[in-house]
Amino acid sequence: MIAIGLLTGLLVAATPKVGDVAPDFTATDSNGKTHTLSEMVKDGTVIVAFFPKAFTGGCTKELTAYKDRYADVEKAGAQVLAVSADDAATLNKFKESLKAQFTFVPDPDGKLINAFDVKMPVMSMAQRYTFVIGEGRKVLKVQSGSDAIDPAAAVAACPMRKKAAEAAGAGGEKK
């Protein structure tokens, strides 16, 4: 369930642009765990990847690419939330079929889709959009359409977390 705090954002929704503050949300993933964006960004960058429909060609390609690049996502200290209007059971099957390591968020009521203003015209599903969200919920990168299928630019937009950088320096690297 999405928090009521989105109500204000829903009334003035506009697709966030680079430099904007992303709408805050609390959402329950396909396994029943709750995620709040404002809390997640305290631990590092969050990649919110909206996709139209599980088990379709473009969506399978996009989320397989995230799975294949997930070591890079983790190295950057980031997390991925894959969001669609599919229900939790469908997303769990899709996640399992991909052997994906990241979180899938069902949004069958379209609350997140509307808050980020990424709803397809006429249809009750998300357009393909990726938002890279950093500290303070600041939008660092936005991709849409076919550009959002390849996660390379989204991963590259993730700043290294200070903790991750410090750990690398403490690991005996030559300076």
ABEGO torsion letter per residue (X at the ends): XBBAAAAAAAAABBBBBBGBBBBBBBBBBAAGBBBBAAAAAAAEBBBBBBBABBGBAAAAAAAAAAAAAAAAAAAAGBBBBBBBABBAAAAAAAAAAAGBABBBBBBAAGAAAAAAGABBBGBBBBBBBBBBBBBGGBBABBBBEAAAABAAAAAAABBBBAAAAAAAAAAGBBX
